[in-house]
Amino acid sequence: MKGRSLLPLVHDPQARMQWDNKALIQISNRMVGRAIRTKEWTYCVADPDLDGDKVPFSTRYQEYVVYNNYTDPAQLVNLAAREPFKQAAAQLREELTGMIVASGKLKPTITSAKLYP
């Protein structure tokens, strides 16, 4: 298992303030996907052509959902492919890609979401 010790968070209030508070999430039950959750955003990508019951990961994903956790804590409004949020999505895409590589997987290609009608 890869990761960092949580002990500094227990003993040092300054460490709690500096903690990046990001989580990499693996989705692999019927869907092959990955997500990153930060304080402000939830960003999820998926490979629509693969079955998570049969394949655990992909090297090719498409943006699936983008939620602003501050303005939409219930995650009701998908912001993927909406023009005002494309810059945030690009930053999250880079962060997610880095976290996937850091977890030991190959660097994936992630394409931007298409705006749904």
N, C-alpha and C positions, 0 to 999 in steps of 0.2 A: 504494500500500500504506500502511496506517495502522499506527502502532505507536510504540514508544519505543526509544531507543537502548539497546543492551546494554553500551556502553562503561563506564558507571559500575560495572557489576558486575565488570568485569575489574580496574579500578583501585582500587576502594574497598570494603573489607570491610564497612563500615557500610552501604553501599548494598545489599549482598547481604542483610544482616539485615532491611532495611526493604522489600525487594522484595515485592510482594503475591503473586507466584507463582501467578497464575491464568491459565488458557488458555481461549479460546473455540474450540470445535471445530465444524466444519460437517460434517454427515453428509448426503451426497446421492448415494448409489449404491443405488438401489432404495428408499431411505428418505429422506424429507425431514425432517431433524432438526438440532438444535443441542444442544450440551452445554457445560458449564463444568466444568473440573477445577481443584480447589484442593488444597492439601496434604491436607486431611481428606476432601473429598467429590468424587465424580463424579456429576453431575446431568445427565440427558439428557431431552430432550423431542422429540416427533415428531408429524408430521401423518399419521395413518394412512390418510387418503384420497388422498394424493398419491404419485406415483411419482417418485423422485429422478432417474431417467434422463430424465424429461421436464420436471420443474419444479425449479428450483434452491432455492426458499425458500417459506415460507408466512407468513401473518400470524396463524395459528391453530395452536397446538400443544397437546398433552396430555403430562403427565408420563409418562415411559416407564420410566426406572430412576433409582434413588438408591443409591449405594454409599458406605460409609464406608471410605475408603482406609487408615485406621489399623487397624481391627479386621478388615477383609476385603480385604487387598491383592490377592487374586486375583479380586475382584469376583464372588463366587459367590452372594451373598444380596442380592436386590433388596429395598430397604427402602421403595420407593415405596408411599404410601398407608398405611403402618403408623403408628399413632397416636403412638408415642414420637418419630417422626422428622418429623412434619408441620411443626413450627416450623423445623427446619433446611431442609426443602424450600421453605418459604415464603421464607426468606432467600435461598436459592440461586436461586429463581424470579426474585426482584427483581434479583439480581446479573446473571443471564443476560439478562434483559430489557434492563437497562442496557447490557450489552456488545453486544447485537444492535443497539440504537439507535446506540451509538457507532460501530459498523461501517458505518453509513450506511443501514441497513434501517429499514422502518417498525416502530413498536412493536407487537409481537405480543401476542395474548391467549394466556395459558397456563393451562389448566385442571388442577386437581389430578388425580392418578391415582385410578382406582377400584381398590379391593382385589379382586384376582383370586381366584376360588375355589380 
